[in-house]
Structure formats: C-alpha cells, structure tokens
Amino acid sequence: MEPEVLILGAGPGGATAALALSARGIPCRLIDQAVFPRDKVCGDALSGKVALTLRRIDPALISDLELQSFALGSHGVSFIAPNGRRLDIPFRKAPDPLHPPGFIAARMDFDNWLFRKASAAPGVSVHTGIRISRFKRTANGWEVSDKDGKQVFHARVVIAADGCLSRFAREHGGMQMEDEHHCAGLRAYYDGVEDLDPNGFIELHFVPEFLPGYFWIFPLSGGRANVGVGIRSDVARKRKINLREDMLKLIKSHPEFSRRFRNASILGQIQGCGLPLGSKRRPISGDGFMLVGDAGALIDPFTGEGIGNAMISGLKAAETIEACRGDYSARTLVQYDESVYRRLWPELSLSKRMQELVRYPWLFNLVVNKATRSQELRDTISCMFEDIDLRGKLSDPRFYLRVLLA
Ligand SMILES: Cc1cc2nc3c(=O)[nH]c(=O)nc-3n(C[C@H](O)[C@H](O)[C@H](O)COP(=O)(O)OP(=O)(O)OC[C@H]3O[C@@H](n4cnc5c(N)ncnc54)[C@H](O)[C@@H]3O)c2cc1C
C-alpha cells in the first residue's frame, strides 16, 4: 500500500508536515533531491514561531533543540537606523536564558536535525537523492517521477514543499516570480567578526545603500557569523545593484564594519538565493495539492523570515489532510489557504506596509532616535514581537505622531 500523502521536499516545511502527519497517525512519503545533511542559503535565524510550532507538534522537540550545541539562543534584535543609531530590543521583556525565544543555527545543522526527527517518526517513508521532475494527474491523484522515469511514486495528494524554485508550484500552482514580490539575497559565513552580541541579538543594519532591504550580521555558535544582504528584486534591478560587490565594498569602507571585520576571514563562498515574498495573497492549494513554505511564497516581506512560516504552513497542511477525510478536491483543500492566511496574513500584510515605510529613512531615524531615549517605547516595540495587534501600531500614522510628541 502506497501512502496517500506525498511530501515533496524535506526542508523545514516538508519535514514539519511529515512530523505533524505522523503525530496524527497518517502515513506519508517524504522525498528530497538532496542527501542530508545539505546546505540551504539563509540567514539562519529561527524566530519564536519555530519554537512555537515545534512545541505544538511535540514539546520534547523544543527541549531537544535547546540541548543542541549548533543552536545558539537568540534573545533579541538590534535595529540600526540609516543614521547609524542603534536600537536593541529584547524579544521578551523578561529574558529567560534557559529557554531562548529564538535561535540561530546553520541550516546545514538545523535542517539535518529536523529531517532526522521526521525520518524517525512512525509512518514516514523517506527517499533522498531523488529529484522529482514529472508530475502527472491520474484518476486517483498523482504520479510523480524522476527525469528518467526510473523512480515512480503514486499518491492521492501532494504537499509541495520544494522551496523557492518549486517546479510543482510553477507547473500546477500557477506561481510566477514577480520582482516586486521577490527579494534577492546573499549569505556568507565569517570567522573572527568582532563585537558579536553575547546574548545572540541579531543585527539588522538598514544602511542607505540597501534600503528598503538590509545588511545583517547574525552570531552563530563557535564564534562564527552569518553575514548577508537582502533587497527587493525590482529595486536591485532598477538601481543596477551588484549585491556581491556592494556588500564587500560596504564591509571594507564603512567605519564600523571595517573595524569589526579587520581580523575576520570568510569561510567558503558567498552564495545567493531568491526569497519569494508573501506580500501578495495567492491561491496555495488546488485539486490534489497544497503549496507549503517558499513553494507557496510565504516569506515575511519586512524581516525575510521564512523558516517559521514554512513550518506553520507544513503544520496547517497536515491539519487540513486530517480534516479532509480523504476528499482532496480543490473545493475542500481551500480550507488550507484560509487557515494559513488566517494565521499569517495579518503579519504579512503589516510587514508589507512596514517594508514601504522603510523607504523613508527619516521616519526610521526618528523612531530609533526616540526609542533609544524612551524605555516605554522600547518596551512597546519589544511586546510587538509577541503580539501582532501591537505590531499593527507600527503602520498606524498616529503611532508616529505620538512618537514625535513624546
Ligand atoms: C539569503 C537568504 C536569507 C534568509 N534568511 C532567513 C532567516 O534568517 N530566517 C528565516 O526564517 N528565513 C530566512 N530565509 C528564508 C528561508 O531560507 C526559507 O523561507 C526556508 O528555507 C523555506 O523552507 P522550505 O521548507 O519551504 O524550503 P527549503 O528549505 O528550500 O526546502 C526545500 C527542499 O526541497 C528539496 N527539493 C527542491 N526541488 C526538489 C525536487 N524537484 N525534487 C525533490 N526535492 C526537491 C530541496 O532539496 C530542499 O531540501 C532566507 C532566505 C534567503 C535566500
């Protein structure tokens, strides 16, 4: 008996879907073209949503992650405004060093850890090193196979979690790359960057060169750092930005970065990858399929966070399969879209507006200047990480008026 459910891609979205199906006693097949451990170009920051999703599936997962030496606890974020002023915001008002709200972990390690958990879960059959390139609709669902047709699998429903270049999403989900809803990103690993935050604060530098995107420095275990830059693809194209050259130029010429990187050495290559942004609401299911994570373009357009959203959508796909009771028609699976967007759309649409606000550096400078002087404002922003209703204030003009008058 072949499992009814086939998950394409064993990254955070696919592995989470497999774990959540297993927890519900629903067998599935999990296929990936890579053999794990495998790398994924990323900033490696795991937000609070990652911890929350793991806890929802099984609290033992988050306790296990906390024990892993590759996972550095992250307790906050530093925003550096275009004028250079720095605003340190803890993720929680009262930090708990034993249970960090977020983590930073190289994807080579985190994805491998999650993949191993999914592989060991009851009812999950795993196939790696198989690149799926053909999808055929059949009377009962799908026939999927590799290029030569040597590996053929059948399933009634496909969870496509095959990432930002998802072939399935393009061919069957109607997804297209749109420059204004897409970001170009680069990542490099460095050793020896100075002044990394001892509490694992991630640094987002909104330097004028890359607005409305940012340059980041994220500390990693072992004293390394994940360093990179992301900018909307339409802006990069219009301004003819060469991300690689401009990032290296910034590190070399900027007074603060040139000091912090003076003894640093780059580890391996600078690598690039696209980020399909969730700044537009799109259909993410259809007859016999659901699109999860990057395949469904669910990355936060302001922060670039996609791992937590991939995992949330993986969990929602499993919940939908359980609720559908074998009816995988488009009419039934549309409840997946509703469930994902009910959870994510308030923050995705808000982040879209915030991405637009960052186009006005003076406004950013103003908020950061004021917040560095006001504990109350810092506390409000800190609470915004946990409370989406509060985050809504950031896109309300009255908030800025209050800041101005504070
Ligand atoms: C430069 C950059 C920085 C980023 N920084 C962050 C960050 O700091 N924090 C954050 O939360 N997010 C970040 N993101 C976004 C994050 O990387 C993605 O949102 C996340 O990886 C999505 O997970 P996923 O499971 O949907 O896809 P993926 O992680 O891409 O996994 C897809 C899987 O599908 C497999 N696959 C693909 N095609 C096939 C095929 N044909 N057959 C079989 N298998 C296939 C792949 O091998 C892969 O294992 C960043 C992205 C970029 C590009």
Ligand as a Chemical Component Dictionary entry (heavy atoms), coordinates in Angstrom:
data_LIG
# 
_chem_comp.id                   LIG 
_chem_comp.type                 NON-POLYMER 
_chem_comp.pdbx_formal_charge   0 
_chem_comp.three_letter_code    LIG 
# 
loop_
_chem_comp_atom.comp_id 
_chem_comp_atom.atom_id 
_chem_comp_atom.alt_atom_id 
_chem_comp_atom.type_symbol 
_chem_comp_atom.charge 
_chem_comp_atom.model_Cartn_x 
_chem_comp_atom.model_Cartn_y 
_chem_comp_atom.model_Cartn_z 
_chem_comp_atom.pdbx_ordinal 
LIG C1  C1  C 0 19.679 34.891 1.668  1  
LIG C2  C2  C 0 18.509 34.369 2.469  2  
LIG C3  C3  C 0 18.439 34.631 3.838  3  
LIG C4  C4  C 0 17.354 34.129 4.593  4  
LIG N1  N1  N 0 17.355 34.328 5.948  5  
LIG C5  C5  C 0 16.375 33.789 6.706  6  
LIG C6  C6  C 0 16.433 33.854 8.132  7  
LIG O1  O1  O 0 17.404 34.333 8.722  8  
LIG N2  N2  N 0 15.392 33.341 8.832  9  
LIG C7  C7  C 0 14.326 32.748 8.220  10 
LIG O2  O2  O 0 13.381 32.330 8.908  11 
LIG N3  N3  N 0 14.275 32.628 6.859  12 
LIG C8  C8  C 0 15.269 33.105 6.093  13 
LIG N4  N4  N 0 15.255 32.936 4.735  14 
LIG C9  C9  C 0 14.119 32.200 4.117  15 
LIG C10 C10 C 0 14.273 30.690 4.339  16 
LIG O3  O3  O 0 15.538 30.255 3.893  17 
LIG C11 C11 C 0 13.165 29.926 3.575  18 
LIG O4  O4  O 0 11.939 30.596 3.753  19 
LIG C12 C12 C 0 13.026 28.486 4.058  20 
LIG O5  O5  O 0 14.163 27.731 3.738  21 
LIG C13 C13 C 0 11.777 27.829 3.443  22 
LIG O6  O6  O 0 11.707 26.456 3.807  23 
LIG P1  P1  P 0 11.039 25.401 2.804  24 
LIG O7  O7  O 0 10.960 24.129 3.563  25 
LIG O8  O8  O 0 9.829  25.965 2.198  26 
LIG O9  O9  O 0 12.079 25.259 1.588  27 
LIG P2  P2  P 0 13.600 24.764 1.558  28 
LIG O10 O10 O 0 14.247 24.977 2.855  29 
LIG O11 O11 O 0 14.215 25.424 0.370  30 
LIG O12 O12 O 0 13.499 23.196 1.290  31 
LIG C14 C14 C 0 13.064 22.704 0.046  32 
LIG C15 C15 C 0 13.562 21.281 -0.122 33 
LIG O13 O13 O 0 13.025 20.750 -1.329 34 
LIG C16 C16 C 0 14.010 19.989 -1.990 35 
LIG N5  N5  N 0 13.664 19.967 -3.428 36 
LIG C17 C17 C 0 13.598 21.018 -4.264 37 
LIG N6  N6  N 0 13.233 20.632 -5.501 38 
LIG C18 C18 C 0 13.086 19.281 -5.447 39 
LIG C19 C19 C 0 12.725 18.294 -6.414 40 
LIG N7  N7  N 0 12.464 18.619 -7.693 41 
LIG N8  N8  N 0 12.657 17.006 -6.014 42 
LIG C20 C20 C 0 12.934 16.658 -4.726 43 
LIG N9  N9  N 0 13.271 17.555 -3.783 44 
LIG C21 C21 C 0 13.350 18.857 -4.124 45 
LIG C22 C22 C 0 15.305 20.722 -1.680 46 
LIG O14 O14 O 0 16.442 19.865 -1.791 47 
LIG C23 C23 C 0 15.080 21.192 -0.246 48 
LIG O15 O15 O 0 15.598 20.292 0.707  49 
LIG C24 C24 C 0 16.325 33.400 3.956  50 
LIG C25 C25 C 0 16.411 33.128 2.584  51 
LIG C26 C26 C 0 17.495 33.589 1.850  52 
LIG C27 C27 C 0 17.583 33.251 0.386  53 
# 
loop_
_chem_comp_bond.comp_id 
_chem_comp_bond.atom_id_1 
_chem_comp_bond.atom_id_2 
_chem_comp_bond.value_order 
_chem_comp_bond.pdbx_ordinal 
LIG C1  C2  SING 1  
LIG C2  C3  SING 2  
LIG C2  C26 DOUB 3  
LIG C3  C4  DOUB 4  
LIG C4  N1  SING 5  
LIG C4  C24 SING 6  
LIG N1  C5  DOUB 7  
LIG C5  C6  SING 8  
LIG C5  C8  SING 9  
LIG C6  O1  DOUB 10 
LIG C6  N2  SING 11 
LIG N2  C7  SING 12 
LIG C7  O2  DOUB 13 
LIG C7  N3  SING 14 
LIG N3  C8  DOUB 15 
LIG C8  N4  SING 16 
LIG N4  C9  SING 17 
LIG N4  C24 SING 18 
LIG C9  C10 SING 19 
LIG C10 O3  SING 20 
LIG C10 C11 SING 21 
LIG C11 O4  SING 22 
LIG C11 C12 SING 23 
LIG C12 O5  SING 24 
LIG C12 C13 SING 25 
LIG C13 O6  SING 26 
LIG O6  P1  SING 27 
LIG P1  O7  DOUB 28 
LIG P1  O8  SING 29 
LIG P1  O9  SING 30 
LIG O9  P2  SING 31 
LIG P2  O10 DOUB 32 
LIG P2  O11 SING 33 
LIG P2  O12 SING 34 
LIG O12 C14 SING 35 
LIG C14 C15 SING 36 
LIG C15 O13 SING 37 
LIG C15 C23 SING 38 
LIG O13 C16 SING 39 
LIG C16 N5  SING 40 
LIG C16 C22 SING 41 
LIG N5  C17 SING 42 
LIG N5  C21 SING 43 
LIG C17 N6  DOUB 44 
LIG N6  C18 SING 45 
LIG C18 C19 SING 46 
LIG C18 C21 DOUB 47 
LIG C19 N7  SING 48 
LIG C19 N8  DOUB 49 
LIG N8  C20 SING 50 
LIG C20 N9  DOUB 51 
LIG N9  C21 SING 52 
LIG C22 O14 SING 53 
LIG C22 C23 SING 54 
LIG C23 O15 SING 55 
LIG C24 C25 DOUB 56 
LIG C25 C26 SING 57 
LIG C26 C27 SING 58 
# 
